[in-house]
């Protein structure tokens, strides 16, 4: 198999989830510790929110880009 050939496995094809995740990890390694801490805190906040809500609320907040927007949407739904 040659590099860039059409007969390679889909996992290694350009744009596959493997190459995308690899790119994210390279970017993550290149950011400062402060930014890395913020990213980790954001991910943890999203996880806490998603594990504590009902399925009907989940379907609404799943499209929110961050924990703050999720929280605002949950507050709006609870009114």
ABEGO torsion letter per residue (X at the ends): XBBGBAABBAAABBGBAAAAAAAAAAAAAABBAAAAAAAAAAAAAAAAAAAABBAAAAAAAAABABAAAAAAAAAAAAX
